[in-house]
Amino acid sequence: MDLFRQAILRPGPPEDFALLTVQEAIKPQKQTKLVQDENQLLENILRSLLQELVAAAVQSGQKVMTYGVSIVEGESSQGQIPRLLDIVLYLCEKEHVEGGMIFQLLEDLTEMSTMRNCEDVFGYIESKQDILGKPELFARGKLVMLRTCNQLLRRLSKANDVVFCGRIIMFLAHFFPLSERSAVNIKGVFNTSNETKYETQVPEGISIDFNFYRTLWSLQEYFCNPPSLTNAPGKWHKFTSSLTVVLNTFEAQPLSDEEGNAHNLEDDAATFNIKYLTSSKLMGLELKDPSFRRHVLVQCLILFDYLKAPGKSEKELPSEAMEEEIKTSEERVKKLLEMTPPKGIDFLHSIEHILERERNWVWWKRDGCPPFEKQPVEKKLVQDGIKKRRPRWRLGNKELSQLWRWSDQYPNALTDTQRVCTPAITDYWKPLADDMDESAGIEAEYHHKNNRVYCWKGLRFSARQDLEGFSRFTEHGIEGVVPLELLPTEVRTRYQAKPSERTKRTKKEETKNSAQQAEENQIATPPSEIDNEVGRADPEASVAPMDTDARIATVNISQEETPTPEDNQKQSSDTDGAQEAGQTEAGTEAETGMIDGETDAEVDLDTVG
């Protein structure tokens, strides 16, 4: 302990003597860094020394942080306790001692100090925020620092120490990361213990409207616990009726610019209290105070913003009638804020901006507080502030110049037969097959199918080596081109060869073509064959040429569909032509004297004509 008493009186920075002091205090030192029992011994020594210094400062009547003489003449005076804290902070930062030791000393110091001294102690904590927030120290002492700040908030008065409370809350907001769950009210619980007490009995000798007084202060019950309005419809109707009375009164008694300038919060910042007095005697003065009106109207906007925010379930959503009443009341409140001097429009814009940020905060909490912090990209600093010029290559780029230099060493490189090697189709599609395996758990954005160059080369390889797989591209896309033997069983079934519509259509066309060809062959049979068949069936029958043509027409009609009137007309014209041809043939054969082996005496030329 004596070594540290001497150390805090030595001039110079702590790095000149802090480590030597620790090594002399703990002999023999077991390792380069202190082990657990050595850290505990050193912590007990420092906590005892800190307690002695605080007791000496109290006995001397001096402030804790300014107790002691200045170390270096000509510099601002520094107390012994801040000097001790600087030494311990340097040892913790350089990892010579356990990192949480400085946080333990700060907690002891706040517990042993009065609230006036705690303000100076907290000023020292704020000045060392950057060092205390380093990862190697923050991980060791964040819980101790949180406990220290919460204890200070409990000791402070919410009404008289508003500025100090705000400093502590701002420090915690900067010291802890934004995603720290200990600082997030995930359940959205309201502080229902903050009750506003007001008079319920009419006092004597008061000339104000006591019903309005009671209606105005009864709104604080709903502002304190907004969820109670959605759970009980009767409370909502009571709240809207009370709010309508208050807004009507504010509209009936507008404030002038003179009254607005007479009550300036900036001038009264030192004596400003967070809660207003609820005495009925002050009702008349409070109605003329623009800051009082603004507080009531801002509370209304906060309440409306909470009710409009969608909840996790449909039961928490307001009804349609309730939404209409909220919209109407909100417009009236915003109009009153614009009319309230000074700078009513600017004040309203500021409140709307704050509520919008609070809305985003609520959405982030309801989504489970997902992390959104991104690591900063490290930029390479150029030495000496001089930018490096890009090198110039003889043949345009580094690769071409390197190939040119290698040409003397490898003259046969370009003519080597093994220089260009086309990979096997299974080896090339193996990465994409691995991506298609669901058990691999590869995200979609990292699939090889998103690489256009890879897919284009693969299609060229498949067109040369695997036409069956290449044909599946039109039906299944690029994943269908992958050889089936590379895919797992459950994935392979989706790309198995199935009779497609194209194959069915081809079979139908082949069947139809074969049927048409058979019909054409049957229709194209020569008339002599038909005559021979008819002659074999009835050799004694004599058939005129007209009868033979008629039989051919009958065969055509029986093999095709029922003719239409147009077909009959066309067929009749064909028959007439056949009759004329038959008449000519009959005349010719009559001259020879024989038609189908019979004499021309047996031929009835009238029927032919």
VEXKOL-894038 format. One record per atom (N, C-alpha, C): x, y, z. Coordinates in pm, whole numbers, plus 50000, padded with zeros to 5 digits. Layout:
<zagus>
XYZ...
</zagus>
This chain:
<zagus>
500834987950000500005000050000500875012650000502025012050072502905023550075503495026449937503725015849861504265017949727503285025649639501995022849651501005030049572500785044149626500965046249758500895059949810501985068649749503145062649735504255070149674504035071749524503435061849463503245062449318502305073549277501235076049355500275086349316500835100349336501955101449406502595114449424503725116949326504045106949245505135108449150504655115949026505505124648969505105131748846505275122648724504785127348612504935119748489503725110948460503655105848339502545097148302502605083648374501465076848390501455064048464502275053148396502455053548264503195042848198504665042548237505175053248301506595053448339506875045248463505885043548551506175037248679505075027548725503945026748656502825018548704503195003848710503784998448603504114984248600505194980748703506184989448720507244986948820506654986748961505684995248985505054995549118504334982549147503634977049047502934964349066503924953049089505024952949015506024942249030506704942649165506894954749217507494955849350506494952349460505204955349435504194952349537503954937449550504074930049439503824915549441505124908649406505804903449505507054895749487506934882649561507384871549507507814870049367506604868449276506694873949156505604873049059505674859648988504564852248985504574838648930504684838648778503954847348711503944847648565504054861948516504074863648383504134877148327502874884948361501724878148349500464884048392500094878648529499404886948605499024882748740497974871848732498104861948819497124851248827496004855648919495064846548945493844850349016494134854949159494944847549233495194851449372496004864449379496894866749281497664879149281496764891049246495844889349154494884899949123494004903149242493594893049314492744895249432493504902849541494784899349559495604906449658495774921049620496074923549491496254937349446494954945249457493824938949426492534945849436492224949649580492514941049674492274944249816493144956049861494394956349812495294967449849494754980649795494334980949671493844993249609492524997749670491634988549701490354992449761490564998149902491514992449977491824997850110492425011850100493335013850003493935027049985492885037349943491955033349855490905042449812490005046349929489705037050017488885040050133489575049950226490895048550245491635057850329491645071950269491805072850136491835085950073490485092850082489385085450067488055091550079487815096250222488215088150321488045092250462488855104750492490085105650437490905117550461490295129750397489685128050276489055139450209487845144350287487075135350344485895139250422486315146450550487355141550615487825148050739488385161850712489005163750597489565176850565488535186450509487345181550480486295190150427486445193350280487275186050209487475188450067486625178649984486485182249856485795173149766486685160949739486035149849715486775137249699487715137849580487235143049468488035142849345489085153849341489045163149431490055173749434490945172949558490865162049630491675160549752493125157749712494075164949774495495162949749496105175049681497385174649673498125185749614498365182949466498725193449393499015191749251500335184449235500445175849138501635167649119502715175349044502345182648941503295190248861502915204948870503875213348903503595227548914503315233448776502415242948774502055249248647500925242348575500545230548616499425223448555498195224848644497045221348588495815221548667495925211148777495405214648892495535205749009494775192748985495375182049028494755168849015494825162049150493705156749195493665150449325494345136849324494505131649443495175118749457494285107149410492995108549434492085097849392492025096749239491855107749163491935106449016493275100848969494365104449040495675099149003495735083949023495155079249132495115064849157494265057749052493155063749015492295057648914492985057348777493775067548745494505067648618495525056348612496215053948724497215043248727496555029648707495445027348778494755014448767494165012848626493655023748569493085023048435494155019548332495355024948348496455021548255496835006848268496905001748390497264987648410496194978348351494924982248364493854973948308493844974648155494124986448101494114987947955495234979747891496404979347954497544971747901497524957047943496424952948013496224939048053497314934048148497904943248226498834938948330498094933448452496884938448475496044933548585494684929948527493824924548610492494920448567491674932648525490954931548409490294943048349489154948848430488504941048513487374946048590487754953348717489054955048745489474961348870489104976048874489224983148763488904997448762487404999648785486564990948734485114992148754484744989848900485454980748964485174978149106485544990149192486674996749159487075008649235486085020049214485585021849091484605032349066483305029749140482875017249149481665014049226481855016949373483015013249429483285016349570483315031249594483885038749498483995053149516482625059849517481695055649432480355061549433479575057849558479795045849609479085041849731479595049449854480865053349854481435060249970481275075449961480745080749851480685095149830479255100049842479135113049876477825119349879477385122349735476145127049719475635129449584476385140949516476845150849593477635161549532478965156249482479595147849562480855141949517480645131849403479485125049405479205115449297479105122349162478675134849159478605142049033480005144048975480995147049063482375148349017482955134748975482595124149049483065110749013482515106748877481255109848854480665106248727481265114548613481685126748643482395134548541483695127948499484395121648594485615114148560485275101948474484165095248506483745083548427483425087748283482745099148269482415103948135483665107348054484685112848121485915116448049486695104348004486545092948071487265080748036486365070647964485285075547904484315066547842484925058647726485765065047645486365058147530487265046647573488035048647680488925038047727488135027047796487145030847877486345020747946485495012547849485195018147733484375011147637485135002047543486455000647558487224991547474486794977147500486854968647398486334954947414486964947147529488284948547549488924940647654488514945147793488074957647809487604962547939486094961447952485384964147842483924964047847483384950247884483984939747830483504926147858483674922648005484654928348071484934925248212484084933348310483714945548271483074954248370481754960148331481114955148224479854961448182478754959548286478704947948349477664945648450477914954048574479184955648613479504964048730479144978548702479454983248581479114997148546477604999048541476874989348490475414990348488474854990848629475394982648718474944982748857475284996048924476435001748896476835014548955475895025748911475575026248782474695036848731473265035248785472795023148795471435020948849471355024948995472405022249071472415026549211472405041749223473125048349133473105063049136471715068249102471055062149004469705066648967468715064749081468885054049158467985051949272468205062349381469425066749397469715076549501469315090749462469215093449334468905106849287467395109449291467055122149300465655126149300465185128249157464065122349122463535123748987463085137948959462795145649062462295159249043463385169749054464335167949144465345178149169466655175649093466975163149061468255159848994468005154848851467175162548780466805158248645468015158148552468865168248560470015169348470471005158048495471285155248621472235144548655471685130948609470395128648630469785116048583469895114848431469685126048362469815125748217471235122648172472225127948244473635124948210473935110048226473405104048331473645089748352472995081348243471765084748207471065077148102471765078847968472205090847937472935093147811474255085547809474915084847922476165077147927475925062347901474875056847963474565042747940474195040147794473485049847733473105048047593474325047947501475365055647534476575055847453477545044747491477555040747617478525030847664478145016847618476855013647624476395000347584475995000747436476154989647367475704989247227474194990547218473724994847101472294997347084471464984547096472074973147063471354960347067471444953547204471954960247305472064954247438470654951747494470314939347522468954935847562468644940547704469664942847787469394947347923468824961547924469034969147818468524982847811467234983947731466704972747686465504972747601464314967547682463274975547685462034971347751461224963247650461584950147636461014941947531459514940147550459074938147671457644935947697456824948947689457494960447688456754973047680455974976147806456544973147922455854975448049455934990348085454804996248125454765010248163455005011848313455495023548349455785026548489454495031048557453735021348600452445024448664452605029748807453825028848860454035033948997454105049249001454215055548886454285070248880452865075848886452355076949003450985081649023450965096849042449895102848995449685117249010448525119449107448825125049220447805127349324447265141549311445965142749316445315155849306444135156149401443555168049418442465170049515441165164249460440445157649548439145151849510437965159149572438225166849678437175174649744437295189249706436165195749691436145209949652436635218449768437745225849753438225234349862437385247049872437455253249984436675265450008437445277549954436685286849904437285299349857437985298249723437655288549641438285286949510437255290549403437665299449312436735304349211436885297249077437625286449070437815279448943436755268648926436705263648805435805252448774436455239648824435985234648937436635222948998436405210348915435275209748843435045198048758436095197248646436425209048590437485208948488438835205048549439115210148669440365206648737440475191548756439395185448803439435170948826439485163248692438825168348590438865161748459440255162248398440925173848413442265175448356443265165848420443285165348552444285156848618443915142048616442665138748587442295124648575442875118348448443255126648351443865121148229445195114348258445885118248364447185112248396447055097448428445905093248472445695079048498445795070748369445275076348259445325069248131446685070948063447315082748081448645084748025449665075548091449445072248216450385063648289450295049148243449105044748201448905030648165448015029848040448565032347922447755032047798447115018547767447735006947801447064994247768445704992447833445424999747942444124998248008442985003247921443255011847823442195017047738441695006647638442594998147590442184987947493441514976047559441814973647684441224962147753439804964847802439484977247834438164980547887437534991447799436504988447722435874998747638435275010247717434805007547838434225018347918435245029047952436475025047977437525034848008437815043747888437765037647767438055045547648437005056547628435735053547648434685063647635434845074547740435225070547859435435080547965436635089447933437685083247876438865091047842438565100947729437835096647626437535105647514436655117347557435715114647646434855125547694435665135547776436575130647861437415139747940438365147547851438955140747751439885147547661439165158247579437935155547538437175165447462436935178047543436655176447673436455188047760437735196347770438875189747785440155196847799440515203947669440345197247555440685203547427439765215247397438495214247432437575225447413437995237547496438475235047617438925246047704440175252647648441115244547599442335250247540442015258447415441065253647335440695261047214439945273947248439175273647355438415285547393439305296147457440455292247512441375301747578442755301147512442895305947388444195305547322445175315047390446465311847375447525319847436448065329847335448395341447383448995351647297450505350047294451145357347202452605356747192453285362447315452655372247378453245378047499453275367847613452205360347627452165349947730453155338747700453335335947572454305325547537455725329847565456075342447539457435347147564457685349347712456625351247790456815353447934457215340748007456905329347953457235316548017458195309147923459475311347943460505304947860461215294347942461185282147892461795271047968463305272347975463925278447875465385279147876465895287647991465125297948028465555306348140465395299348273464425290148282464145283248408464665268948408465695266148325466185252348314466785247448444467385256548521468035252248645467035247948751465825253948752464825250848854463665242748797463835237348678462735230148615462535216548681461275212948709460925200148768460155191948666460305178948676459675170248578458185168348605457715170848727456295169448760455755182948803454525185848758453865198248793453105196748925452945207748992452165207649116450685206649081449945199249162448535196449132447575204149222448035214549284447155222349370446105229449285444885229449333443805236049260443985251249257444735256749350444975271049351445835275649232446615266349177447505269749065446865267148929445595263148926444975259248800444925270848702444605282748749444515294148660445865297748600446935297148680448265300348629448775289648532448465277248561448935266448474448275266748337447025271148330446355272148201446975282948113447605292948174448275303448097449735300048067450205288748116451595284748094451675276347966452405280947862452475273047737453185259647755454165259147843454865246347865453945235947927453025240348015452075231148076451145225347969450635234047882449765229147775450505219347683451745222647652452515213947563452725200247625452955199847754453165186847818451905178247810450755184247831449505176647824449245171847680449465180747583449195177247443450195166847391451465167747432452455157747390452135144147449451645143947572451215131247631450075125047549449195133347496448115128047411448685121747285449665128247223450255122647101450975109547130451645108547241452325096047277451305084947296450195088147362449145078147384448545073547250448245083047162447675079447031448665071046950449925074546956450935067046881451025052746930450875050647059450885037047113449655029247068448495035647068447275028647031447245025146882447865033446798447875030846654448875020146616449895017846697450905007846663450294994046668450434985946564449844972446565450534963546666449734955546734450284946246832450604932846772451014923646858451374910346812450154901846780448984905346830447764897746806446664907246761445614901546700444504909846652443694915946765443754909746883442994915146997443524928747040444824931247017445414943847059445144955246961444584952446845444304962846747443064970646785443054984046764441844991846796440754989346694439504991546736438374989846645438305001446547437425000046446437305010546345436765023546406435795022546493435265034646558436325041346644437125033046710438195038346793439265045246708439555039746591440545045846502440055059546452438765060746423438235073546378438345084046488438025080146612438115089646723439565093646748440505084046734441925087246752442385097146646441965095046521442375103846412441845117946432440575119246474439985132446495440665139746610440875132746722441515139046838442965142846808443655134346732445055137346700445175150046615444275151946521444305164146440444055176546525443155175646621442885187046709444095190146797444775179646848445935181846934447065188446855447315183846732448375189746651448065204346617446805207346594446435221246564446655230046685446365224946805446605232646927448095234746951448915224746920450355226546937450905237046842450365237846721450805248246628450415262146679449275263146746448795276046795449465280246925450135270946995450735274147125452085280947103452265293547148453545300347133454525295847242455825297847224456485303547105456895292447008456965295646877457425286446772456655273246776455335274546766454505262546777454705252646663454875257746539455045248846425456365241146435457435248246472458735241446487458695230946599457995234246706457895224646815457135212046772456075213746694455305202346647456145193446555456925199446466457785191546377458815183546455459345189346560460315182146642459665170246712458475172046763457765161146831457425150046733456995153546612456685143346512457925135246474459065142046465460305134846433460685125346546460515129446669460825120746784459895108746787458615110846760457655099846761457935089946648458405094946534458735085846423459915076846460460915082446523462055074246567461625064246675460745068446762460245059246865459445048046802458715050946693457955040646623458895030146563459985034646505460965025146452461575016746564461805022746678462365015546793461405004546840460115007846843459114998046886459044986346788459074989446658459054978646558460274969746572461424975446598462644967546613462534958146733461944962846842461784954346960460764943246935459694946346863458664936046839459144925446741460154928546662460744918746571461804910046638461984911646769462954903346840464334909346849464474922446826465774929346835466824922746747466614921846616467634915746529468874924646522470054918846515471274927146507471354934146372471714946646375471824954446252473174961546243474054958946336475364965446333476264958446233476954966146154477874960946054479304965446088480214956246067481604959346094482124969345991482844979446036483364989345940484414983245849484424987745727485384982845629486724989745654487764981845670489084987245696489684992445565490025005045566490645011145450492145011745471492875007745372494325007945379494805022445366495505026745470496015040245470497295040945388497395051045306498585052945223499655059645308500835054045310501925059345390502375072845335502705081845428503225095145397502265103445314500985099345307500005107145235500225108045085501035099045027501325099344884500585087744818499825090544715499095080144645500035072844550499955059844551500795051844463500225051944321501115053944227500695053744087500555039344040499585037143954499395023843900500535020543805501125008643815502255005243727501795003843582502675007443492502395006443349503064993843295502294986243222502804973643167503044975143017504044968142972504464969442832503384964642736502714953342771501704947542682500284949942732500084959642813498724963242855498364959142995498724947043040498444942743177499524933143223499444929643350500494921543412500564907543353499414901443325499384887643278500024886243139499684895543048500264894742914501774896942915502214906242997503664908643006504384896443063503744889843161504354877943220504424866443118503364864743038503384854442934504484857342829504664870042799505714873542703507104870142757507304872042885508614868542944508814853442949507714846042964507834831442972507984824842833507774832442728507814826342595509184820742560510254826842610511594821542583511854808642658511284807242779511524795342859510664783542814509454786442765508534775842722508104778542578508954775342482508584778542342507434770142290507224757942343506174748942294504894749742376504744760242454503574761042543502284762342465502284770342358501054772442283500684760542197501654752442156501374740842070501214727942148501254728542277501104716542359499684711342349499534698442325498194692442308497424691942439498104691842551497444691042681497164704842741497394715442662497174728942717495694731542742494854727542648493414729342663492804715842698492194714942809491604702442858490154704842894489254698642822487824700042852487454690542965486874695443074486554686543187485394677343152485314666343225484194657243209482914663943257481794659743199480524666343232480144664143378480474652543433480154649843574481014658143667482284660143631483154668343716482724682943713482264687543598481904701643587480624704943665479624696143659478344698743725478334694443871479434689343925479464684644065479174696044164479754708344148479424719144244477944722644247477294723144129475864726344126475044715144187475464702544167474754691244230474854692044382476004696244434476134697944579475234709044629475054719844551474154730644592472714726044597472314716844507470934712144503470604702644617471604697644686471374688744800470904697044918469654695144960469084703145069469784700745201470354689045221471044686145347472314694245362472864699545251474084707545259473824721145322472584726145312472224738745376472854750945313473114750545182473714761945113472624771845078472854784645110471864794945084471734797244934470534801944893470224803344751471104813544681471514823944754472294834344689473704829844655474154818644716475504813744689475504801844592474374798344533474314787244440475084790544312475624780044251476344781844127475414785344011474124782844026473194786043918473054801043897473494809043995473464823643980474654828843901475654820243876476824824143799476544821843651476374832543577475974831243437477064824843352478314828243381479414822643303479504807543325479324803443450479364789143483478244781643410477044787243412475914780443346476104780143194476624791043138476814791342992477834780842947478954779743020479954769542986479384755543003478594753543110478024740343133477064736243023476274745542972475374742242863476144738442736477254745042713478084741242597478654727142613479134724042734479664710542757478564700042742477364702942795476274693242787475824691342643475834701942565475444700742424476404691742347477644691042393478634682742325478704668442380478484666942512478714654142576477454647442628476384654842655475204648942720473964655442661473524650442546472354656242481471064653442559471014642042625469814638942704469644649042817470734652142887470634662242991470394676142935470974679142820470784692242758469324694242719468624683542681467214684742642466324688042761466774684942883465964688043001466004702843039466804710642972466934724843007465624732342984464914729242876463674736442846462574733542946462614722043010461544718143103461894721243248463164719643288463554721343428464554732443452465014739243348465984749743368467394744143381468294752343434469714748543442469934736843537469064735343640469244724243733468874710843670468054710943564467714698543498468834693043412469844701243378470954696843293471934688343372471914689543507472864682043591472624667143572473674659243550473494644643537472784638743658471884629643633471064624143742471874616043841472984610043798473754601843893474464610143998474554623343978475184632044077474214636744184472914635244161471904640644252471514630344356471124634944477470584625844577469264619744530468844609244599467654601844556466404610644558466244618644666465034626544677465004637944575466164642444530466204653144429466104647244289466624635144271466664629044139465274626244086464344623144176462994619644131462294631244060462684643344091462044654944028462494656943885463624651243851464164653243718464224640143638463504629643682463504617143607462834619243472463224610843372462654612043238461194607643242460274616143199458854613343196458334615843053457294608443010456734610942875456154624942868456794633342801456374647242792455254648742689454664660742687453604663442591454124663242448455414666842436455994666742301456074652542246456434642742329456514628842284455124623542249454134626742332452774622242303452274628242172452574640842147452134647242025452784640841903454064636741917454754630341805454114616841772453744609141879453094596241854451744597941787450984608441828449684610741766449834614041617450834622341588451044626041449451434613941365452294605141423452694593141347451484584041320450614582241421449424573941404448494579641298448304592841302447424599241206447964598241063449294600141051449914599140918449784585040860449974574940947449864561140898448424557940853447424563340925446034561040887445704567840754446184580440741445944587340615446614580440498447844575140523448544568140415447794555540372447214548340469446444536240436445214539840352444564551140391443394555140314443764559240172444894566640162445314570540027445664558539941446304548440001446654536339924445394529039876444384529039965443164522139927442404529739819442424543239829441734551339728442454550639594443784549639598444574549739474444604536139404443794526339443443784513139377443264514439233443904509139132443474510738991442084505038969441304510738874439944505638847439944491638791441004487738722441054474138664441014463638772441724466938892441714457039000440324455739058439644467339070438274466739123437364459239028437584461138892436764453938796437014439038803438294435538820438604421238829437964414938950437994422539067437374416939187435874415639168435284425739104433834424739082433534413738983434434412238882434224401738784434344387838844435244386638940435374373539006434174370639092433604380939148432444378539232431204375039148431034381339030429884378638945430354378938801430904367638751431524367738618430504369338507429204366538530428234367338423427664381238406427944389938507427374403538499428164411838401427434419638324428074428738228428034442838286429184449338290429304462538357429714472638254428994483138243429374494338155430434502738221431144510638142432154519538204431534528938304430324533738283429694542638379429454535638511429064522338500428844514938626430134513238702431244511238633432544509638702432934522338775432754533838707433054546538775432134548838893430904544638877429964546338990430404537939109430874525639081431364517339193432554523839263433464529639186434624536339248434154547839335433174555539285432644566539367431974561439493431284549839481430644543939600431664539739703432784533839654433854529739748434414541839820434624552839746435164564939809434204570439912432904570139883431934575539979431874566940103431984553740085431904544840202433114546240290434304549440234435514550340316435644564040381435054574040328435154587440388433864590740462433814603040514432654607340591431504610840498430354613140552429174616540473429414629440399429214629940272429564642040196428594653340224429114665140214428314677340229427704680840094426804690540089426234694639961427274699039860428334705839908429394710039817430094697939760430334687739845431004675639798430124668439694428804668239719427904661639623427934668639488427994682439497428044689639371429314686739295430454686439373431744683339311431754669139256431114659939332431094645839289430254644239163429194651739154428334650639034429064655438911429854666438931430644671238817431664661038775432284654338873433274643838841432584632138770431354628938812430644617738751430284620938606429884633738584429574637638446430774636338356431934640738415433164639238337433474624738310433214616338408433484601938389432544596138284431284601338284430334596238185430754599938044431254612638033431714616637900432904608137855433824605437950434964596737914434474582837879433444577937953432914564537924432244564037787431584575337757430914575537626431914574937514433034582137533434074581837428434674568037416434964561737532435544548237529434564538337464433274540137495432284530837438432214532237286432294544837242432254546637098433454540537030434584541637094435814536137037435774521037032435304515137144435274500437149434144494937062433144503237036432064498536947432564496436806433504504836771434064503036637434824489936628435464485936730436204473136729435264461336737434044464236786433034453736790433054445436915433734450037024433794441837146433994451137266433144449837367433304456937495433284446537605434454444637670434604435037780434174421037738434534417237617434274403437573432864401237523431984411637511430624410037462430464417737332429454414237252429214420937124428594434437150428754443537052428174456737072426674456537053426124445237008424664444337004424064444137140424814439337237424304438337374424454451237452425154460937392425404473437465424284483237435423684488537540422624498237525423244511937520423394517237400424074530237389423204541537442421884539237444421024549837499421294552237647421494541337719421774543137863423104549837884424084546837799425404553337814425304568037780424564571037669424384585037632423594592537732
</zagus>
